[in-house]
Amino acid sequence: MDNVGPDALIIRFGQQIDAALVPVIRAAADRLSRELGDQLRDLVPSYTTLMLVYDPLSSDFAHLVQQINTLLSRLDVSQAETGRLVEIPVYYAPEVGPDLERVARLHGISTEEVIRLHAARDYQVFAIGFAPGFAYMGEVDPALRTPRLETPRTRVPVGSVALADQQTAVYPLASPGGWNLLGRTAVKMFDPALDGLCPVEAGDRVRFVPISRREFLAAGGELS
């Protein structure tokens, strides 16, 4: 457990990305949120860590560490709230996924196989970061693991569905980016009207569902 500021600490659960850590970190976040209540200002789960932002006027670091150690020593992962399964419809095509064909050539498979493999599994949401609503998800099929672009694009359109190395994500806003673009969704990954601003949170699972161009446009998707 590390002190990372006058009002924050980080609990470390492992050293590398591991889907098995997702329910453990979620269970820890749930328990600490319930038990510590007003002492906490925020909880930020990530791949292998959980950051706590606390009120330094109501609790000091040493006392909080003691409380956390006691609470987590009795952690029951089996009772943790199960993350939701969120389906995200995706239009996979070169006109909105300019790297789709290149990824297929790189791995010696067809574009149809890239789409099938990308949509064939549920992805764990490990963390939200980089930009509001940018959910880091994994892990992709080993047959699709593709390095980031050597030269990032100066603008990636909102809703772009992408992969890089062993992770996949949806760009919530138009922004620069170096991930490989496979398609696009009309789902808003950052929406100020939502309570949590994002339709998914760390610990949830995401399933990508291929849809047609017509369905994408009917849902409000944009090609530009």
Residue frames relative to the residue before (quaternion, step in Angstrom):
aa qw qx qy qz dx dy dz
M 1.0000 0.0000 0.0000 0.0000 0.00 0.00 0.00
D 0.1039 -0.8309 0.5466 0.0112 3.60 -0.65 1.10
N 0.3741 -0.6809 0.5837 0.2360 3.51 -1.13 0.77
V 0.0567 -0.8384 0.5422 -0.0018 3.62 -0.57 1.10
G 0.8052 -0.0081 -0.0206 0.5926 3.57 1.18 0.46
P 0.6976 -0.4794 0.3223 0.4239 3.58 -1.24 0.10
D 0.8056 0.1934 -0.1025 0.5505 3.61 1.20 -0.35
A 0.7091 0.4131 -0.2625 0.5075 3.61 1.14 0.50
L 0.0138 -0.7675 0.6408 0.0128 3.52 -1.22 0.62
I 0.2732 -0.7541 0.5791 0.1461 3.55 -1.26 0.51
I 0.2093 -0.7413 0.6278 0.1120 3.54 -1.00 0.97
R 0.1945 -0.7967 0.5651 0.0900 3.59 -0.78 1.03
F 0.1781 -0.8096 0.5564 0.0561 3.55 -0.84 1.06
G 0.8026 -0.0352 0.0395 0.5942 3.60 1.23 -0.28
Q 0.5071 -0.6739 0.4647 0.2697 3.54 -1.34 0.05
Q 0.7990 0.1668 -0.0879 0.5710 3.61 1.19 -0.33
I 0.6755 -0.4919 0.3581 0.4165 3.54 -1.28 0.43
D 0.1459 0.7730 -0.5975 0.1553 3.54 -0.81 1.06
A 0.4276 -0.7232 0.4788 0.2547 3.59 -0.58 1.13
A 0.5986 0.5865 -0.3616 0.4085 3.60 1.14 -0.56
L 0.6259 0.5467 -0.3408 0.4396 3.60 1.20 -0.42
V 0.5199 0.6776 -0.4099 0.3201 3.59 1.16 -0.53
P 0.7202 0.4140 -0.2896 0.4755 3.67 0.70 -0.86
V 0.5980 0.5592 -0.3638 0.4443 3.59 1.12 -0.58
I 0.6844 0.4681 -0.2834 0.4818 3.58 0.87 -0.96
R 0.6394 0.5157 -0.3316 0.4639 3.59 1.00 -0.75
A 0.6473 0.5113 -0.3171 0.4680 3.60 0.98 -0.84
A 0.6444 0.5141 -0.3206 0.4666 3.58 1.01 -0.81
A 0.6550 0.5110 -0.3129 0.4604 3.57 0.94 -0.89
D 0.6474 0.5232 -0.3192 0.4531 3.59 0.95 -0.87
R 0.6937 0.4819 -0.2854 0.4530 3.59 0.85 -0.97
L 0.6778 0.4875 -0.3000 0.4614 3.57 0.87 -0.90
S 0.6252 0.5364 -0.3402 0.4535 3.57 1.03 -0.73
R 0.6757 0.4929 -0.2915 0.4642 3.58 0.95 -0.87
E 0.7736 0.4225 -0.2007 0.4274 3.55 0.76 -1.09
L 0.7386 0.4204 -0.2381 0.4702 3.60 1.00 -0.73
G 0.1958 -0.8615 0.4595 0.0911 3.56 1.31 -0.30
D 0.8706 -0.0358 0.0534 0.4878 3.55 -0.82 -1.10
Q 0.5195 0.6253 -0.4340 0.3883 3.60 1.20 -0.15
L 0.7144 0.4462 -0.2378 0.4837 3.56 1.18 -0.61
R 0.2533 -0.7456 0.5974 0.1521 3.53 -1.15 0.72
D 0.7961 -0.0890 0.0750 0.5939 3.58 1.11 -0.61
L 0.1538 -0.7311 0.6553 0.1114 3.52 -1.36 0.48
V 0.0530 -0.8175 0.5733 -0.0165 3.57 -0.72 1.07
P 0.1518 -0.8039 0.5698 0.0776 3.61 -0.23 1.24
S 0.0445 -0.7771 0.6272 0.0279 3.54 -1.20 0.61
Y 0.8179 -0.2712 0.1656 0.4797 3.59 -1.28 -0.24
T 0.8329 0.0490 0.0351 0.5501 3.58 0.72 -1.09
T 0.7306 0.4077 -0.2071 0.5070 3.58 1.28 -0.01
L 0.1632 -0.7251 0.6517 0.1514 3.49 -1.41 0.19
M 0.1723 -0.7933 0.5778 0.0843 3.57 -0.63 1.12
L 0.1623 -0.7716 0.6102 0.0765 3.56 -0.97 0.94
V 0.1255 -0.7406 0.6556 0.0774 3.53 -0.95 0.94
Y 0.0478 -0.8413 0.5368 -0.0422 3.57 -0.56 1.18
D 0.5442 -0.5952 0.4832 0.3409 3.52 -1.35 0.24
P 0.3061 -0.7928 0.4936 0.1847 3.63 -0.30 1.18
L 0.6005 0.5635 -0.3642 0.4350 3.60 1.22 -0.26
S 0.7462 0.3722 -0.2192 0.5065 3.58 1.19 -0.46
S 0.8070 0.0802 -0.0428 0.5835 3.59 1.20 -0.30
D 0.2629 -0.7557 0.5751 0.1704 3.58 -0.99 0.82
F 0.7236 -0.4788 0.2887 0.4047 3.56 -1.28 0.47
A 0.6861 0.5019 -0.2988 0.4337 3.59 0.77 -1.02
H 0.6753 0.4848 -0.2944 0.4714 3.58 0.92 -0.91
L 0.6542 0.5169 -0.3153 0.4532 3.57 0.99 -0.82
V 0.6229 0.5340 -0.3358 0.4627 3.59 1.00 -0.79
Q 0.6422 0.5222 -0.3205 0.4606 3.58 0.97 -0.83
Q 0.6533 0.5062 -0.3079 0.4713 3.58 0.96 -0.86
I 0.6642 0.5154 -0.3027 0.4490 3.57 0.90 -0.97
N 0.6500 0.5205 -0.3218 0.4506 3.60 0.90 -0.88
T 0.6524 0.5094 -0.3107 0.4673 3.57 1.00 -0.82
L 0.6894 0.4928 -0.2830 0.4492 3.57 0.86 -0.98
L 0.7298 0.4360 -0.2511 0.4629 3.58 0.87 -0.91
S 0.5498 0.5978 -0.4090 0.4160 3.59 1.19 -0.27
R 0.7351 0.3482 -0.2097 0.5426 3.57 1.23 -0.44
L 0.2898 0.7970 -0.4864 0.2106 3.57 1.20 0.51
D 0.1261 -0.7790 0.6128 0.0415 3.56 -0.85 1.05
V 0.2662 -0.8024 0.5150 0.1415 3.56 -0.13 1.30
S 0.6106 0.5856 -0.3550 0.3979 3.60 1.05 -0.68
Q 0.7021 0.4508 -0.2629 0.4845 3.57 1.18 -0.50
A 0.4431 0.7055 -0.4540 0.3160 3.59 1.25 0.02
E 0.5581 -0.5911 0.4627 0.3537 3.52 -1.15 0.63
T 0.3933 -0.7232 0.5180 0.2321 3.56 -0.82 0.98
G 0.4863 -0.6703 0.4758 0.2965 3.55 -0.89 0.91
R 0.5341 -0.6387 0.4544 0.3168 3.55 -1.12 0.66
L 0.3387 -0.6726 0.6076 0.2524 3.52 -1.32 0.38
V 0.0785 -0.8083 0.5833 -0.0153 3.55 -0.58 1.22
E 0.2307 -0.7757 0.5742 0.1240 3.57 -0.76 1.03
I 0.1023 -0.7868 0.6082 0.0235 3.55 -0.93 0.98
P 0.2897 -0.7703 0.5411 0.1733 3.62 -0.48 1.15
V 0.0809 -0.8162 0.5720 -0.0104 3.57 -0.88 0.98
Y 0.2527 -0.7105 0.6367 0.1612 3.52 -1.08 0.85
Y 0.1222 -0.7959 0.5924 0.0267 3.56 -0.41 1.29
A 0.3577 0.7091 -0.5445 0.2698 3.60 -0.60 1.10
P 0.6197 -0.5725 0.3817 0.3775 3.62 -1.10 0.60
E 0.6295 0.5573 -0.3621 0.4024 3.63 1.01 -0.63
V 0.7634 0.2427 -0.1743 0.5726 3.60 1.21 -0.37
G 0.7268 0.3078 -0.2056 0.5787 3.57 1.32 -0.15
P 0.1229 -0.8684 0.4753 0.0697 3.58 0.47 1.19
D 0.6917 0.4458 -0.2970 0.4843 3.62 1.21 -0.21
L 0.3874 0.7574 -0.4625 0.2497 3.58 1.27 -0.07
E 0.7151 0.4431 -0.2642 0.4717 3.59 0.77 -1.00
R 0.6419 0.5217 -0.3335 0.4523 3.61 1.00 -0.74
V 0.6299 0.5194 -0.3320 0.4725 3.59 1.01 -0.79
A 0.6332 0.5286 -0.3263 0.4616 3.59 1.00 -0.80
R 0.6698 0.4905 -0.3015 0.4690 3.60 0.89 -0.94
L 0.6343 0.5587 -0.3316 0.4191 3.57 0.94 -0.89
H 0.7725 0.3408 -0.1740 0.5068 3.57 0.98 -0.85
G 0.4730 -0.7127 0.4195 0.3038 3.57 1.29 0.10
I 0.5845 0.5374 -0.3871 0.4687 3.57 1.06 0.75
S 0.5954 -0.5688 0.4238 0.3774 3.57 -1.27 0.16
T 0.6204 -0.5210 0.4135 0.4157 3.58 -1.25 0.30
E 0.6035 0.5581 -0.3543 0.4458 3.59 1.09 -0.67
E 0.6606 0.4939 -0.3063 0.4753 3.58 1.04 -0.76
V 0.5891 0.5478 -0.3672 0.4670 3.62 1.06 -0.65
I 0.6704 0.4943 -0.2929 0.4695 3.56 0.89 -0.97
R 0.6588 0.5172 -0.3174 0.4447 3.57 0.88 -0.92
L 0.6857 0.4848 -0.2873 0.4607 3.58 0.86 -0.95
H 0.6655 0.5099 -0.3164 0.4438 3.59 0.94 -0.84
A 0.7459 0.3931 -0.2109 0.4945 3.57 1.04 -0.77
A 0.5569 0.6718 -0.3612 0.3288 3.60 1.25 -0.12
R 0.7802 0.2878 -0.1671 0.5296 3.60 1.18 -0.24
D 0.4566 -0.6346 0.5410 0.3100 3.53 -1.31 0.34
Y 0.2539 -0.7865 0.5514 0.1137 3.55 -0.99 0.90
Q 0.3999 -0.6878 0.5535 0.2463 3.53 -1.04 0.82
V 0.3259 -0.6934 0.6004 0.2292 3.57 -1.06 0.76
F 0.2288 -0.8126 0.5268 0.0988 3.56 -0.41 1.26
A 0.7990 -0.1184 0.1467 0.5710 3.58 0.89 -0.91
I 0.2903 -0.6980 0.6209 0.2076 3.52 -1.36 0.35
G 0.3138 0.7638 -0.5113 0.2381 3.59 -0.63 1.03
F 0.6499 0.5060 -0.4199 0.3813 3.55 -1.41 -0.23
A 0.7532 -0.1472 0.1312 0.6275 3.58 0.84 -1.05
P 0.6393 -0.5195 0.3727 0.4273 3.63 -1.11 0.45
G 0.8276 0.1992 -0.1645 0.4984 3.56 -0.73 1.07
F 0.5149 0.6180 -0.4388 0.4005 3.62 1.23 0.05
A 0.1050 -0.8246 0.5558 0.0086 3.57 -0.28 1.32
Y 0.2669 -0.7454 0.5929 0.1470 3.55 -0.75 1.10
M 0.0106 -0.8296 0.5544 -0.0647 3.58 -0.55 1.20
G 0.1312 0.7934 -0.5881 0.0858 3.54 -1.11 0.60
E 0.7297 -0.0928 -0.5964 -0.3213 1.29 -2.45 0.15
V 0.5038 -0.6511 0.4693 0.3193 3.57 -1.10 0.67
D 0.6601 -0.4860 0.3881 0.4213 3.55 -1.26 0.38
P 0.5647 -0.6214 0.4150 0.3505 3.64 -0.89 0.83
A 0.6352 0.5515 -0.3285 0.4294 3.60 1.11 -0.64
L 0.7156 0.4251 -0.2491 0.4951 3.60 1.27 -0.25
R 0.4496 0.7144 -0.4573 0.2798 3.60 1.18 -0.16
T 0.0262 0.8228 -0.5528 0.1293 3.53 -0.49 1.31
P 0.4748 -0.6852 0.4633 0.3007 3.62 -0.79 0.92
R 0.6124 -0.5237 0.4421 0.3940 3.54 -1.28 0.37
L 0.6234 -0.5268 0.4154 0.4016 3.56 -1.26 0.36
E 0.5300 -0.6245 0.4652 0.3356 3.57 -1.05 0.71
T 0.7713 0.1542 -0.0925 0.6106 3.57 1.10 -0.73
P 0.3535 -0.7574 0.5041 0.2174 3.63 -0.42 1.16
R 0.5087 -0.6108 0.5083 0.3312 3.54 -1.22 0.53
T 0.4834 -0.6613 0.4856 0.3053 3.56 -1.11 0.64
R 0.8008 0.0648 -0.0429 0.5938 3.59 1.23 -0.43
V 0.0869 -0.7579 0.6462 0.0209 3.52 -0.83 1.12
P 0.4534 -0.7150 0.4532 0.2792 3.64 -0.67 1.01
V 0.5964 -0.5648 0.4387 0.3646 3.55 -1.18 0.64
G 0.7887 0.3146 -0.2409 0.4701 3.56 -1.03 0.82
S 0.4408 0.7009 -0.4606 0.3199 3.59 1.25 -0.02
V 0.2517 -0.7493 0.5994 0.1259 3.56 -0.93 1.02
A 0.0162 0.8453 -0.5229 0.1084 3.54 -0.57 1.18
L 0.1535 -0.7583 0.6177 0.1409 3.52 -1.34 0.19
A 0.0059 0.7618 -0.6477 0.0117 3.52 -1.29 0.56
D 0.8188 -0.0271 -0.0416 0.5719 3.55 -0.67 1.14
Q 0.7975 -0.2857 0.1997 0.4925 3.62 -0.70 -1.00
Q 0.6534 0.5156 -0.3116 0.4585 3.58 1.25 0.25
T 0.1709 -0.7520 0.6250 0.1209 3.53 -1.33 0.34
A 0.0102 -0.8052 0.5915 -0.0415 3.58 -1.18 0.52
V 0.2969 -0.6952 0.6153 0.2237 3.52 -1.41 0.13
Y 0.3857 -0.7118 0.5304 0.2515 3.60 -0.79 0.96
P 0.3069 -0.7965 0.4948 0.1630 3.61 -0.53 1.15
L 0.7707 0.1673 -0.0726 0.6106 3.54 1.25 -0.51
A 0.5509 -0.5472 0.4855 0.4018 3.56 -1.23 0.30
S 0.2106 0.7804 -0.5507 0.2082 3.57 -0.65 1.10
P 0.6021 -0.4972 0.4356 0.4478 3.58 -1.24 0.10
G 0.1600 0.8061 -0.5618 0.0945 3.58 -1.15 0.46
G 0.2833 -0.7920 0.5260 0.1253 3.53 -1.15 0.68
W 0.4473 0.6854 -0.4644 0.3384 3.59 1.22 0.34
N 0.5401 -0.6206 0.4687 0.3217 3.58 -1.25 0.46
L 0.2771 -0.8011 0.5166 0.1209 3.58 -0.60 1.19
L 0.1583 -0.8182 0.5514 0.0369 3.56 -0.73 1.16
G 0.7959 -0.1216 0.1345 0.5776 3.59 1.08 -0.62
R 0.3502 -0.7302 0.5461 0.2142 3.54 -1.26 -0.35
T 0.1880 -0.7659 0.6056 0.1060 3.55 -1.20 0.62
A 0.4282 -0.6827 0.5296 0.2647 3.54 -1.23 0.51
V 0.4728 0.6726 -0.4405 0.3606 3.60 1.30 -0.11
K 0.3596 -0.7231 0.5500 0.2130 3.58 -0.92 0.91
M 0.2249 -0.7958 0.5512 0.1105 3.57 -0.56 1.16
F 0.7421 0.1767 -0.1738 0.6228 3.56 1.31 -0.08
D 0.1220 0.7970 -0.5694 0.1605 3.54 -0.50 1.24
P 0.3696 -0.7585 0.4931 0.2121 3.62 -0.38 1.19
A 0.6069 0.5719 -0.3550 0.4226 3.60 1.21 -0.40
L 0.6236 0.5344 -0.3419 0.4567 3.61 1.23 -0.37
D 0.5997 -0.5818 0.4089 0.3670 3.58 -1.08 0.69
G 0.7822 0.3057 -0.1643 0.5173 3.56 0.90 -0.92
L 0.4986 -0.6868 0.3805 0.3674 3.58 1.36 0.15
C 0.7741 0.2201 -0.1049 0.5842 3.59 1.20 -0.53
P 0.4958 -0.6851 0.4376 0.3055 3.64 -0.93 0.76
V 0.7492 0.2613 -0.1943 0.5768 3.61 1.26 -0.15
E 0.1289 -0.7649 0.6222 0.1057 3.54 -1.30 0.32
A 0.6895 -0.4598 0.3388 0.4454 3.56 -1.24 0.32
G 0.7321 0.3692 -0.2997 0.4878 3.55 -0.86 1.01
D 0.5873 0.5480 -0.3691 0.4675 3.57 1.24 -0.35
R 0.3152 -0.7052 0.5928 0.2277 3.53 -1.38 0.11
V 0.1929 -0.7826 0.5855 0.0874 3.55 -1.11 0.72
R 0.0961 -0.7635 0.6369 0.0471 3.52 -1.08 0.85
F 0.2645 -0.7637 0.5710 0.1441 3.58 -0.76 1.06
V 0.1423 -0.8026 0.5785 0.0311 3.57 -0.83 1.06
P 0.3654 -0.7461 0.5081 0.2271 3.63 -0.51 1.11
I 0.0254 -0.7801 0.6251 -0.0040 3.56 -1.03 0.89
S 0.5818 -0.5953 0.4320 0.3471 3.56 -1.29 0.30
R 0.6764 -0.4613 0.3820 0.4286 3.55 -1.32 0.19
R 0.6509 0.5226 -0.3164 0.4507 3.57 0.95 -0.87
E 0.6637 0.4967 -0.3052 0.4686 3.60 0.93 -0.87
F 0.6256 0.5447 -0.3281 0.4520 3.56 1.03 -0.81
L 0.6935 0.4657 -0.2764 0.4752 3.58 0.84 -0.94
A 0.6367 0.5279 -0.3271 0.4571 3.60 1.03 -0.77
A 0.6783 0.4823 -0.2872 0.4741 3.61 1.13 -0.59
G 0.6307 -0.5563 0.3276 0.4307 3.58 1.30 0.00
G 0.4035 0.7301 -0.4637 0.2984 3.55 1.26 0.24
E 0.2445 -0.7688 0.5775 0.1252 3.54 -1.19 0.63
L 0.3977 -0.7452 0.4966 0.1997 3.55 -1.02 0.85
S 0.6260 0.5633 -0.3460 0.4136 3.60 1.13 -0.44
